[in-house]
Amino acid sequence: MKTLFTLIFTIAALPLFAQDTEINGVVFHDVNGNGRKDVKEAGLPNVTVSDQAITTVTDEKGEFTLTSTTDFPYVFITQPTGYTGKYYYPKAATVTFALAKSKDQKEFTFIHASDTHVDSLNLLRIARLRQMVDSIGPAFVIVSGDLIRDALRVNEATASNYYKMYLAEISKFSMPVYSGVGNHELFGIERDKSLVSSEHPLYGKKMFRHFLGPDYYSFNYGGIHFISIDGVDYQNLYYFGGVDSLQLAWLENDLNYVAPNMPIVTFNHIPFVSPGFSFQDYDNDVFYGPSLLMQNGKLEHRHIVYNYNEVRKRIGQRPYPLALSGHYHAAMEGAMTGDQTRFVQTSAITRPGEFEHEAGFTVRSGFTVYKVKDGEIVSSEFVPLNLR
């Protein structure tokens, strides 16, 4: 694992905005695909719009006004069922979301992959993933974090090159790829190894936002509300599984605009529930750091989202059939007493293709395919990558 110790400032981060910035815009059906709202093109009402803090919806003409109160650089929408298109743009006085009609969404498949850890040695694996995805033909692909080899412990040039490599690879897919943030996307926070200042303009999650947009967001597809949860937080030199208070407030607001009977599927990197970590000791590794960190006066496992209960409160009694995650590099499923949710971790795309776990089972690299019909997840299948 590379640990280059040079501090440079070569990338200009997206501009910060003063608080109380008014953003006006429109969300519409772009019938002719020219990116402009022409006279006969209808605006789309009741589409959720957010800046990661404030949330509103479009009116009957598809128009909105949002007064942004944060320095987050983007405004984004929850893609409505039946439509597809770019879902986020940098903040500006006027923002236009031109959406196209998607193919029928009553019956579809989607793929959950994770831990791609893109670097030059994994390009063959990403090419193999893309080949297999194309043969399946899903509506979209979810990649639940650890997208790149590492940004935690390296300098800006190395981390940004990994991000550019990941962007180049997902641009080759023929369907949308929804990316979530993992611990390896946090730039420079292990400062004893990266020698990156906490004042760097791309420090922490700002590098993810610079390259990939909002670190939490949602979209609707086929009668399901999909939510990308940022389940990675950090303190001092160490990341841990947690959802901060601003995101929890956003989640509550986001769900206020979702029908109470609409199923929820979440995806995040560090899991809410993981049987895998029960096989491991609570060590204090010299290089990777401790397994336990203090949160609100209690020692919590840093590789599990310690405040999942706060996420669950926001979801409430809504149907919540599936919670997807990665991080452990092995496909497994956990459970929580009294919860009807399946907590599923998929395996890693990164090398090696196969290894023997210390608990005595074989772990294979691969991804999971889900089939959905009429808003219900009807099946899932783990598919090995079959590369060594």
Salt bridges, closest charged atoms under 4 A:
ASP115 OD2 - HIS117 NE2 3.75
ASP115 OD2 - HIS269 NE2 3.82
ASP115 OD2 - HIS329 NE2 3.08
ASP119 OD2 - ARG149 NE 2.92
ASP119 OD1 - ARG351 NH1 3.21
ASP146 OD2 - HIS117 NE2 3.35
ASP146 OD2 - HIS269 NE2 3.11
ASP150 OD1 - ARG153 NH1 3.92
ASP150 OD1 - HIS184 ND1 2.73
GLU156 OE1 - HIS200 NE2 2.74
GLU169 OE1 - ARG130 NH1 3.46
GLU169 OE2 - LYS172 NZ 3.06
GLU190 OE1 - ARG153 NE 2.67
GLU190 OE1 - LYS193 NZ 3.39
ASP192 OD2 - LYS193 NZ 3.34
ASP215 OD1 - ARG209 NE 2.87
ASP230 OD2 - LYS205 NZ 2.83
GLU252 OE1 - ARG314 NE 3.66
ASP254 OD2 - HIS225 NE2 2.68
GLU310 OE2 - LYS313 NZ 3.22
GLU310 OE1 - ARG314 NH1 2.63
GLU333 OE2 - ARG342 NE 3.03
ASP339 OD2 - ARG312 NE 3.16
GLU354 OE1 - ARG364 NE 3.77
ASP374 OD1 - LYS106 NZ 2.91
